[in-house]
Amino acid sequence: MTQRWGPTDIGDLHGRTAIVTGANSGLGFETARALALHGASVVLGCRNADRAAEAQGRIRTEFPGADVTVGPLDLADLASVQSFASTYAGARVDLLVNNAGVMAIPHRLTADGFEMQFGTNHLGHFALTGLLLPALLRSPAPRVVTVSSFMHVFGTIDVTDLQHERRYRRWGSYTQAKLANLLFAFELDRRARSGRSALLSLAAHPGFAATNLQATGPRMDGQVLVARAIEVTNRFVAQSAANGALPVLYAATAPRVHGGEFFGPHLWMWGHPTQAWCTPAARNAEAARRLWEASEQLTGVTFDALSAGPLDRSPGAAT
């Protein structure tokens, strides 16, 4: 890849529809902004409608004429995921960026009773991808980019206790979810290739990027000084959210990428995008299969469209 790849290297995206989850701030916002700048029709999939509308306004102010819409999406509520995905029944989606997430928060449950970090970061995106699969497969070159973290290296997967019911540890839950993101992305790639699909499933991590994600947990605990210390560290040590989004944008738009690849900053936590190393646990096909089956059971979402083979994209086919 180009050593100093940046947003100016993104090609013309007119005619392509992209969905970015968690796009009202941080990495999601910067990803959506760059995609819109280059002509994509971008959907901001966000839980907070007011913040999403503000993000939409910022992009339109900077790029008049940008095609940016807001779609209400709460990944911690499978009914919301189902409602969002139903909007695209019969439509075409070219790119899905699974970006939204929570980090190291106190123990909470989703609307469906899942542990919040695993439920939001992994199960919500698993269900969303499966429900959007028919729309993605209508694209001649669909991509799914799942955002993980360098923290996945500390993660372990125990399919008998995915909800951390025996003992909840906020960082243990977070790193499990980030490892699950990679297992999902790589297993989706394997299943896409097995089903002869054109879909590319890739993963990316932002390194150490300054977002509001890191301070959320301490704020929820009322640890004001810790939250402020994190904000200071972000200001002076972390790279910007725009730079953190570069590996995601590379995975989403670069022409010569392959399914199953993983991208991150070239200095691991900082720098321009390059191929990233992941722990061998992330490439464990058996662990991925077991996680996939557990995720299907928990969400009720399957990926049957992949096993059906490529959709008919002939001129007379439905679009």
Secondary structure as the mmCIF struct_conf table of DSSP 4:
data_model
#
loop_
_struct_conf.conf_type_id
_struct_conf.id
_struct_conf.beg_label_comp_id
_struct_conf.beg_label_asym_id
_struct_conf.beg_label_seq_id
_struct_conf.end_label_comp_id
_struct_conf.end_label_asym_id
_struct_conf.end_label_seq_id
TURN_TY1_P TURN_TY1_P1 GLN A 3 ARG A 4
HELX_RH_3T_P HELX_RH_3T_P1 PRO A 7 ASP A 9
TURN_TY1_P TURN_TY1_P2 HIS A 14 GLY A 15
STRN STRN1 THR A 17 THR A 21
TURN_TY1_P TURN_TY1_P3 GLY A 22 ASN A 24
BEND BEND1 SER A 25 SER A 25
HELX_RH_AL_P HELX_RH_AL_P1 GLY A 26 LEU A 37
TURN_TY1_P TURN_TY1_P4 HIS A 38 GLY A 39
STRN STRN2 SER A 41 CYS A 46
BEND BEND2 ARG A 47 ARG A 47
HELX_RH_AL_P HELX_RH_AL_P2 ALA A 49 GLU A 62
BEND BEND3 PHE A 63 PHE A 63
TURN_TY1_P TURN_TY1_P5 PRO A 64 GLY A 65
STRN STRN3 VAL A 68 PRO A 72
TURN_TY1_P TURN_TY1_P6 LEU A 75 ALA A 76
HELX_RH_AL_P HELX_RH_AL_P3 LEU A 78 SER A 86
TURN_TY1_P TURN_TY1_P7 THR A 87 GLY A 90
STRN STRN4 LEU A 95 ASN A 98
BEND BEND4 ALA A 104 ALA A 104
HELX_LH_PP_P HELX_LH_PP_P1 ILE A 105 PRO A 106
BEND BEND5 HIS A 107 HIS A 107
STRN STRN5 LEU A 109 LEU A 109
TURN_TY1_P TURN_TY1_P8 ALA A 111 ASP A 112
BEND BEND6 GLY A 113 GLY A 113
STRN STRN6 GLU A 115 GLU A 115
HELX_RH_AL_P HELX_RH_AL_P4 MET A 116 GLN A 117
HELX_RH_PI_P HELX_RH_PI_P1 PHE A 118 GLY A 124
HELX_RH_AL_P HELX_RH_AL_P5 HIS A 125 LEU A 136
TURN_TY1_P TURN_TY1_P9 LEU A 137 ARG A 138
BEND BEND7 SER A 139 ALA A 141
STRN STRN7 ARG A 143 VAL A 147
HELX_RH_3T_P HELX_RH_3T_P2 PHE A 150 PHE A 154
TURN_TY1_P TURN_TY1_P10 VAL A 159 THR A 160
TURN_TY1_P TURN_TY1_P11 LEU A 162 GLN A 163
BEND BEND8 ARG A 166 ARG A 166
HELX_RH_AL_P HELX_RH_AL_P6 ARG A 170 SER A 194
TURN_TY1_P TURN_TY1_P12 GLY A 195 ARG A 196
STRN STRN8 LEU A 200 ALA A 204
BEND BEND9 PHE A 208 PHE A 208
STRN STRN9 ALA A 209 ALA A 209
BEND BEND10 ASN A 212 ASN A 212
HELX_RH_AL_P HELX_RH_AL_P7 LEU A 213 MET A 220
TURN_TY1_P TURN_TY1_P13 ASP A 221 GLY A 222
HELX_RH_AL_P HELX_RH_AL_P8 VAL A 224 PHE A 236
TURN_TY1_P TURN_TY1_P14 VAL A 237 VAL A 237
BEND BEND11 ALA A 238 ALA A 238
STRN STRN10 GLN A 239 GLN A 239
HELX_LH_PP_P HELX_LH_PP_P2 SER A 240 SER A 240
HELX_RH_AL_P HELX_RH_AL_P9 ALA A 241 GLY A 244
TURN_TY1_P TURN_TY1_P15 ALA A 245 ALA A 245
HELX_RH_AL_P HELX_RH_AL_P10 LEU A 246 THR A 253
BEND BEND12 PRO A 255 ARG A 256
TURN_TY1_P TURN_TY1_P16 GLY A 259 GLY A 260
STRN STRN11 PHE A 262 PRO A 265
TURN_TY1_P TURN_TY1_P17 HIS A 266 LEU A 267
BEND BEND13 TRP A 268 HIS A 272
STRN STRN12 PRO A 273 GLN A 275
HELX_RH_3T_P HELX_RH_3T_P3 PRO A 280 ARG A 283
HELX_RH_AL_P HELX_RH_AL_P11 ALA A 285 THR A 299
HELX_RH_AL_P HELX_RH_AL_P12 ASP A 304 SER A 307
TURN_TY1_P TURN_TY1_P18 ALA A 308 ALA A 308
BEND BEND14 SER A 314 SER A 314
TURN_TY1_P TURN_TY1_P19 PRO A 315 GLY A 316
BEND BEND15 ALA A 317 ALA A 317
#
